[in-house]
Amino acid sequence: MNNFTFHSLTEFVFGRDTEEQVGNLCLKYGARNVLIVYGGGSAVRSGLLDRVKSSLSGAEINCYELSGIQPNPTDEKVYEGIKIVRDNTINFLLAVGGGSVIDTAKAIAAGALYDGDFWDFYCGLAKVEKALKVGVILTIPAAGSEGSGNTVITKVDGLHKISLRVPEHLRPAFSIMNPELTFTLPARQTAAGICDMMVHIFERYFTNTPEVETGDRICEGLLKAIIEEAPKVIAFPNSYEARANIMWAGMVAHNWTSAFGMEECWSSHFMEHEISAVYNVTHGAGLAVVFPAWLTWMISHNIHKPYQFAVRVFDVPVSEEKETAALEGVRRLKAFWSSIGLPQNFRELGIEHPDIDLLVSKLHENKGKVIGSYYKLTAKETKEIYELAL
């Protein structure tokens, strides 16, 4: 197990009607003028936004709004939010939504206190030294951004989708997690979120770091819990307990408690970021296509963890024919994802003729000549993996 430092700064407020506490929670963390960041449709139609504003008003907190955040959030909304913050002396960001909304709020929180272009943080020209506090009311369990210091933004000019990790400054001050707020999520969005959280676990689990049995078992337990609960939320979307288990699993998958002392990989995430940047597909659906291709390729190049995964998570019988067993693990993973409505290849993702050369070129332009750690991938290898997803 490697040395590590763990920043865990978020207060989680979980359960029914917990969004009613948002005014007092904002006060607790020093909010005076709050920018509410949200997508638009469901938060308004459900009455959630009105309840949030009423709670803030009751706490005598001024609120402003930034709406229209889309999946695969872009820099344009970040710039818009930074201007609102500076023009109105806002000192707190409140994200009401899922990962795209939370990631946008985090980018605004960092960029508003920086004299230069916030994109400097994402392309490595500057480091986040300070940020405004961010609070969260989660409505889509998937990205885990409610418990992490990560944020992913796409720069429209050039379609560069890049992630930033700053746990010491960008973990939310609090996250309100009411499973009831997820009851109306469409099945396809629920399924995509389930895939996203599972691949967050995989990015830690597929490591070469030795002697990480505690982390391995946390990862495996989380995966088995998600596999158990996922069909329930698809079949019974109003099941509070199933939704609660999925919501909490999504947070734990990405707040780093499953990765203590492990070297993380992230190559499959990087590869999917290029797909969703270029083709604007749902991130979780893109991962359902890319990750099995990545895993299949790894069986021929670094079989240890693919075999362990197959045996421990999908109960493939122990065998001396490790490659056969590992491939059965991939088959069972794809069958599970297909059973909850996820695509298995580019065509099912809605991309008939993907420009693989473009994806490879942009991937290595954004992430360097070599990506990943479980197996270091150059353009030759990433092209092979993209082609396995055809």
WODA-V361332 format. One record per residue. RES is the residue in three letters. PHI is phi in radians with two decimals (NA if undefined). Layout:
{{RES/PHI} {RES/PHI}}
This chain:
{{MET/NA} {ASN/-1.41} {ASN/-1.09} {PHE/-2.71} {THR/-2.12} {PHE/-2.12} {HIS/-1.70} {SER/-2.23} {LEU/-2.00} {THR/-1.61} {GLU/-1.60} {PHE/-1.72} {VAL/-2.08} {PHE/-1.99} {GLY/2.32} {ARG/-1.12} {ASP/1.11} {THR/-1.19} {GLU/-1.10} {GLU/-1.18} {GLN/-1.56} {VAL/-1.10} {GLY/-1.07} {ASN/-1.14} {LEU/-1.17} {CYS/-1.08} {LEU/-1.05} {LYS/-0.97} {TYR/-1.77} {GLY/1.49} {ALA/-1.26} {ARG/-2.10} {ASN/-2.09} {VAL/-2.01} {LEU/-1.74} {ILE/-1.50} {VAL/-1.90} {TYR/-2.71} {GLY/-1.41} {GLY/2.45} {GLY/-0.91} {SER/-1.21} {ALA/-1.10} {VAL/-1.39} {ARG/-1.08} {SER/-1.36} {GLY/1.49} {LEU/-1.07} {LEU/-1.06} {ASP/-1.10} {ARG/-1.14} {VAL/-1.12} {LYS/-1.13} {SER/-1.15} {SER/-1.14} {LEU/-1.16} {SER/-1.09} {GLY/-1.11} {ALA/-1.63} {GLU/1.04} {ILE/-1.90} {ASN/-1.34} {CYS/-2.28} {TYR/-2.20} {GLU/-2.27} {LEU/-2.28} {SER/-1.95} {GLY/1.48} {ILE/-1.24} {GLN/-1.82} {PRO/-0.98} {ASN/0.96} {PRO/-1.09} {THR/-1.95} {ASP/-1.14} {GLU/-1.04} {LYS/-1.22} {VAL/-1.14} {TYR/-1.06} {GLU/-1.07} {GLY/-1.16} {ILE/-1.04} {LYS/-1.12} {ILE/-1.06} {VAL/-1.04} {ARG/-1.24} {ASP/-1.26} {ASN/-2.15} {THR/0.79} {ILE/-1.30} {ASN/-2.13} {PHE/-2.71} {LEU/-1.86} {LEU/-2.11} {ALA/-1.61} {VAL/-2.04} {GLY/2.75} {GLY/-1.88} {GLY/-1.04} {SER/-1.10} {VAL/-1.17} {ILE/-1.14} {ASP/-1.09} {THR/-1.13} {ALA/-1.07} {LYS/-1.10} {ALA/-1.11} {ILE/-1.12} {ALA/-1.04} {ALA/-1.38} {GLY/-1.19} {ALA/-1.15} {LEU/-1.79} {TYR/-2.01} {ASP/-1.30} {GLY/-1.68} {ASP/-1.41} {PHE/-0.98} {TRP/-1.12} {ASP/-0.97} {PHE/-1.15} {TYR/-1.36} {CYS/-1.68} {GLY/1.52} {LEU/-1.49} {ALA/-2.60} {LYS/-2.02} {VAL/-1.22} {GLU/-1.80} {LYS/-2.80} {ALA/-2.75} {LEU/-1.18} {LYS/-1.27} {VAL/-2.17} {GLY/-1.99} {VAL/-2.35} {ILE/-2.05} {LEU/-1.46} {THR/-2.13} {ILE/-2.34} {PRO/-1.38} {ALA/-2.99} {ALA/-1.27} {GLY/1.29} {SER/-1.16} {GLU/-1.17} {GLY/-2.20} {SER/-1.99} {GLY/-1.76} {ASN/-1.73} {THR/-2.67} {VAL/-2.20} {ILE/-2.31} {THR/-1.82} {LYS/-1.50} {VAL/-1.06} {ASP/-1.23} {GLY/1.69} {LEU/0.90} {HIS/-1.69} {LYS/-1.81} {ILE/-2.33} {SER/-1.74} {LEU/-2.35} {ARG/-2.16} {VAL/-2.44} {PRO/-1.08} {GLU/-1.28} {HIS/-2.17} {LEU/-1.98} {ARG/-1.20} {PRO/-1.03} {ALA/-1.16} {PHE/-2.55} {SER/-2.35} {ILE/-1.59} {MET/-2.26} {ASN/-1.92} {PRO/-0.98} {GLU/-1.06} {LEU/-1.25} {THR/-1.80} {PHE/-1.03} {THR/-1.60} {LEU/-1.09} {PRO/-1.07} {ALA/-1.01} {ARG/-1.14} {GLN/-1.27} {THR/-1.05} {ALA/-1.12} {ALA/-1.08} {GLY/-1.13} {ILE/-1.09} {CYS/-1.11} {ASP/-1.01} {MET/-1.17} {MET/-1.14} {VAL/-1.25} {HIS/-1.01} {ILE/-1.20} {PHE/-1.02} {GLU/-1.11} {ARG/-1.60} {TYR/-1.12} {PHE/-1.46} {THR/-2.32} {ASN/-1.66} {THR/-1.13} {PRO/-1.41} {GLU/0.99} {VAL/-2.10} {GLU/-1.06} {THR/-1.09} {GLY/-1.09} {ASP/-1.02} {ARG/-1.22} {ILE/-1.09} {CYS/-1.04} {GLU/-1.13} {GLY/-1.12} {LEU/-1.06} {LEU/-1.08} {LYS/-1.16} {ALA/-1.13} {ILE/-1.12} {ILE/-1.07} {GLU/-1.24} {GLU/-1.54} {ALA/-1.00} {PRO/-1.07} {LYS/-1.18} {VAL/-1.25} {ILE/-1.27} {ALA/-1.34} {PHE/-2.27} {PRO/-1.07} {ASN/-1.69} {SER/-1.31} {TYR/-1.06} {GLU/-1.15} {ALA/-1.13} {ARG/-1.08} {ALA/-1.10} {ASN/-1.11} {ILE/-1.14} {MET/-1.08} {TRP/-1.23} {ALA/-1.07} {GLY/-1.09} {MET/-1.23} {VAL/-1.10} {ALA/-1.05} {HIS/-2.23} {ASN/-1.63} {TRP/1.56} {THR/-1.22} {SER/-1.63} {ALA/-2.29} {PHE/-0.96} {GLY/1.30} {MET/-1.76} {GLU/-1.38} {GLU/-1.56} {CYS/-1.86} {TRP/1.27} {SER/-1.16} {SER/-1.19} {HIS/-1.11} {PHE/-1.04} {MET/-1.14} {GLU/-1.23} {HIS/-0.94} {GLU/-1.21} {ILE/-1.13} {SER/-1.27} {ALA/-1.21} {VAL/-1.38} {TYR/-1.89} {ASN/0.95} {VAL/-1.56} {THR/-1.15} {HIS/-0.98} {GLY/-1.11} {ALA/-1.16} {GLY/-1.11} {LEU/-1.14} {ALA/-1.11} {VAL/-1.54} {VAL/-1.33} {PHE/-1.12} {PRO/-1.06} {ALA/-1.14} {TRP/-1.05} {LEU/-1.17} {THR/-1.07} {TRP/-1.09} {MET/-1.15} {ILE/-1.03} {SER/-1.52} {HIS/-2.22} {ASN/-2.80} {ILE/-1.41} {HIS/-0.95} {LYS/-1.29} {PRO/-1.00} {TYR/-1.19} {GLN/-1.05} {PHE/-1.03} {ALA/-1.05} {VAL/-1.28} {ARG/-1.44} {VAL/-1.67} {PHE/-1.83} {ASP/1.00} {VAL/-1.20} {PRO/-1.03} {VAL/-1.02} {SER/-2.66} {GLU/-1.27} {GLU/-1.50} {LYS/-1.11} {GLU/-1.12} {THR/-1.10} {ALA/-1.14} {ALA/-1.12} {LEU/-1.13} {GLU/-1.15} {GLY/-1.08} {VAL/-1.09} {ARG/-1.05} {ARG/-1.21} {LEU/-1.11} {LYS/-1.10} {ALA/-1.14} {PHE/-1.10} {TRP/-1.10} {SER/-1.09} {SER/-1.16} {ILE/-1.79} {GLY/1.71} {LEU/-1.63} {PRO/-1.30} {GLN/-2.03} {ASN/-2.70} {PHE/-1.02} {ARG/-1.10} {GLU/-1.18} {LEU/-1.34} {GLY/1.70} {ILE/-2.03} {GLU/-1.19} {HIS/-2.33} {PRO/-1.13} {ASP/-1.50} {ILE/-1.16} {ASP/-1.08} {LEU/-1.14} {LEU/-1.04} {VAL/-1.12} {SER/-1.06} {LYS/-1.20} {LEU/-0.99} {HIS/-1.41} {GLU/-1.13} {ASN/-1.44} {LYS/-2.03} {GLY/1.76} {LYS/-1.18} {VAL/-2.25} {ILE/-2.18} {GLY/1.45} {SER/-2.31} {TYR/-1.09} {TYR/-2.58} {LYS/-1.30} {LEU/-1.86} {THR/-1.70} {ALA/-1.03} {LYS/-1.06} {GLU/-1.26} {THR/-1.16} {LYS/-1.11} {GLU/-1.06} {ILE/-1.22} {TYR/-0.99} {GLU/-1.19} {LEU/-1.16} {ALA/-1.56} {LEU/-1.19}}
